[in-house]
Amino acid sequence: MCTQSQTLEEAEKILVPDGADGVLLVNNNFLISSSRDKRPNLFDLCSMVKDAFPSYTVGVNPLDLSTEGALHHMRKYDKLDVLWVDNGGIEEGKSYHLMPKTILEGIESMQAKYYGGVAFKYQQQPKNLERCTQLASQYFGAIITSGTKTGLEPDIEKIRLMHEYIGINGNKTPLGIASGMSPENVHLFLPYANIFIVASSLHKMTNGKNDFFRYDQDRIKLFREKISG
């Protein structure tokens, strides 16, 4: 579990010059604090990070909440830049694709950008990727997709197609990848994706094991060099 001081320390490490453009905090079983628990919840931690680094993008992915629940919580945290949800909320039937009214209203009511998952790991996979991607490009601040599981890069043909589907109607909605990206493979995806949400490949290694809560500044800078170059 990441403490408040460690969160701020790691955020600074990530956001050093030649580092990331922002940080997205993801829930690790301490989303909502009890009255006797003095730890801040995830949204409060994000607000603290935003206060400490106001010029950077700071956002949240509250995994323990539904998409509607996450949108509801964001009403109280208008200083945050991004709400990222694994399930973007598109409903898909045999003859229709739509965004539920409650989700659309939630997106419209918050100032933060909505990073919604499409064809995302561990979620219901779309039957018609083209129609889902095009619908998402109308309403999402960014479309976020992934490989089939944590740490696994997506199929590059899938990314190429989603990039193509977004642009069919002249849309310029960013496409992001949130699994499997590393300094070693990111160059393959640069022609198609605009956003790279990275964790595992940038963690420190301690005794040969991935340290889930610590980041390697050298790896972060290398990743930046790869995408900038």
C-alpha positions in Angstrom: 0.0 0.0 0.0 1.3 3.4 -0.9 1.4 6.1 1.8 0.7 9.8 1.3 4.3 10.8 1.6 5.4 7.9 -0.7 2.8 8.9 -3.3 4.1 12.5 -3.4 7.7 11.2 -3.5 7.0 8.9 -6.4 5.0 11.6 -8.2 8.0 13.9 -8.1 10.2 11.2 -9.4 7.9 10.6 -12.3 7.4 14.3 -13.1 11.1 15.4 -13.1 12.4 17.2 -16.2 12.5 14.7 -19.1 9.9 12.6 -17.3 6.1 12.1 -17.7 3.5 14.6 -18.7 1.4 13.6 -15.7 0.4 10.9 -13.2 -2.7 8.8 -12.9 -3.4 7.3 -9.5 -5.1 3.9 -9.5 -7.0 2.4 -6.5 -5.2 -0.2 -4.4 -7.8 -1.0 -1.8 -8.1 2.3 0.0 -10.5 4.2 -2.0 -12.8 5.3 0.8 -11.6 5.9 4.3 -13.7 5.1 7.4 -14.3 7.7 10.1 -11.6 6.1 12.2 -9.1 5.8 9.3 -7.0 8.9 9.0 -5.6 7.9 5.6 -6.8 10.1 2.7 -8.9 8.3 0.1 -7.7 8.0 -3.5 -9.4 11.2 -4.7 -7.9 13.2 -1.8 -4.4 11.9 -2.6 -4.9 12.9 -6.2 -5.9 16.4 -5.1 -2.7 16.6 -2.9 -0.6 15.6 -5.9 -2.3 18.2 -8.1 -1.7 20.9 -5.4 2.0 19.9 -5.3 2.4 19.8 -9.1 -0.2 22.2 -10.5 1.3 22.4 -14.0 1.1 18.7 -14.6 -1.8 16.5 -15.6 -3.1 14.6 -12.6 -6.0 12.1 -12.7 -7.5 9.0 -11.1 -8.8 5.5 -11.9 -10.9 4.3 -9.0 -11.1 0.6 -9.9 -13.5 -0.3 -7.0 -16.2 2.0 -8.4 -18.5 1.6 -11.3 -18.3 4.1 -14.1 -21.3 5.9 -12.8 -19.9 5.9 -9.2 -16.6 7.3 -10.4 -18.3 10.1 -12.3 -20.4 10.8 -9.2 -17.3 11.1 -7.0 -15.6 13.5 -9.5 -18.2 16.1 -8.8 -16.4 16.9 -5.6 -12.9 17.0 -7.1 -13.1 19.6 -9.9 -9.3 20.4 -9.7 -8.4 17.0 -11.1 -7.6 16.8 -14.8 -8.6 13.3 -15.8 -11.0 10.6 -14.8 -9.9 7.2 -16.3 -12.3 4.3 -16.2 -11.6 0.8 -17.6 -15.3 0.5 -18.8 -16.1 3.5 -20.9 -19.8 2.8 -20.7 -20.8 2.1 -24.3 -23.8 -0.2 -24.5 -23.6 -2.5 -27.5 -26.6 -4.5 -29.0 -27.2 -6.3 -32.2 -28.5 -3.2 -33.9 -27.4 -0.3 -31.7 -24.5 1.3 -30.0 -25.2 4.0 -27.4 -23.9 5.9 -24.4 -26.2 5.7 -21.4 -27.7 9.0 -20.4 -26.4 8.8 -16.9 -22.8 8.5 -18.1 -23.2 11.3 -20.7 -24.6 13.6 -18.0 -21.7 12.7 -15.7 -19.1 13.4 -18.4 -20.8 16.7 -19.3 -21.0 17.8 -15.6 -17.3 17.5 -14.8 -14.4 19.6 -15.8 -11.9 16.8 -16.1 -11.3 14.9 -19.3 -12.9 11.5 -19.6 -10.5 8.7 -20.4 -12.8 5.8 -21.3 -11.8 2.2 -21.9 -12.7 0.5 -25.2 -11.7 -3.1 -25.9 -10.0 -2.9 -22.5 -8.5 -5.9 -20.6 -10.9 -7.8 -18.3 -13.9 -6.0 -19.7 -16.6 -7.2 -22.1 -15.0 -7.0 -25.5 -16.9 -5.2 -28.3 -18.5 -7.2 -31.1 -18.1 -4.3 -33.5 -14.8 -2.5 -32.6 -15.3 0.0 -35.4 -18.7 1.3 -34.2 -17.7 1.3 -30.6 -14.5 3.3 -31.3 -16.3 5.8 -33.5 -19.0 6.3 -30.9 -16.4 6.8 -28.2 -14.5 9.3 -30.3 -17.6 11.5 -30.2 -17.9 11.6 -26.4 -14.6 10.6 -24.7 -11.7 13.0 -24.0 -9.5 10.1 -24.9 -10.1 6.4 -25.8 -7.9 4.1 -23.8 -7.3 0.5 -24.8 -4.9 -2.3 -23.7 -3.6 -5.8 -24.3 -5.6 -8.8 -23.1 -4.0 -8.7 -19.6 -1.9 -6.6 -17.3 1.6 -6.1 -18.6 0.8 -7.4 -22.1 1.1 -5.1 -25.1 -1.9 -4.9 -27.4 -2.0 -6.4 -30.9 -0.5 -3.6 -33.1 -3.1 -4.3 -35.8 -5.9 -3.6 -33.3 -4.2 -0.2 -32.5 -3.8 0.6 -36.1 -7.5 -0.1 -36.8 -8.7 1.9 -33.8 -6.6 4.8 -35.0 -8.1 4.5 -38.4 -11.7 4.2 -37.0 -11.2 7.4 -35.0 -10.2 9.4 -38.0 -12.9 8.2 -40.4 -15.2 11.1 -39.6 -12.4 13.6 -39.1 -12.3 13.1 -35.3 -9.0 13.8 -33.5 -9.8 12.1 -30.2 -6.5 10.8 -28.7 -6.0 7.1 -28.5 -4.2 5.8 -25.5 -2.6 2.4 -24.5 -2.6 1.3 -20.9 -0.7 -2.0 -20.8 2.6 -3.5 -21.9 4.3 -0.3 -23.0 8.0 0.0 -22.4 11.1 1.8 -23.7 11.8 -1.2 -25.8 8.5 -1.4 -27.8 6.8 2.0 -27.7 8.3 3.0 -31.0 6.1 0.4 -32.7 3.0 2.2 -31.5 4.0 5.8 -32.0 2.4 6.2 -35.4 -1.1 5.3 -34.0 -1.3 6.3 -30.3 -1.1 9.6 -28.5 -1.2 8.6 -24.9 0.9 6.0 -23.1 -0.1 5.0 -19.5 2.8 3.1 -18.1 3.6 1.4 -14.8 5.1 -2.1 -14.8 8.0 -1.5 -17.2 9.1 1.6 -15.3 9.1 0.1 -11.8 12.3 -0.4 -9.8 13.6 -3.9 -9.5 14.5 -5.0 -5.9 16.3 -8.3 -5.5 15.2 -9.3 -9.0 11.5 -8.5 -8.3 9.3 -5.7 -9.6 8.7 -3.1 -6.8 5.1 -2.2 -7.4 5.3 1.1 -5.6 8.7 2.5 -6.7 9.7 3.9 -10.0 13.1 4.0 -11.8 14.0 7.5 -12.9 16.4 6.2 -15.5 13.7 4.1 -17.1 11.3 7.0 -17.1 13.8 9.2 -18.8 14.5 6.5 -21.4 10.8 6.1 -22.1 10.6 9.9 -22.6 13.6 9.8 -25.0 11.9 7.1 -27.1 8.7 8.9 -27.6 10.3 12.3 -28.0 12.8 11.0 -30.6 
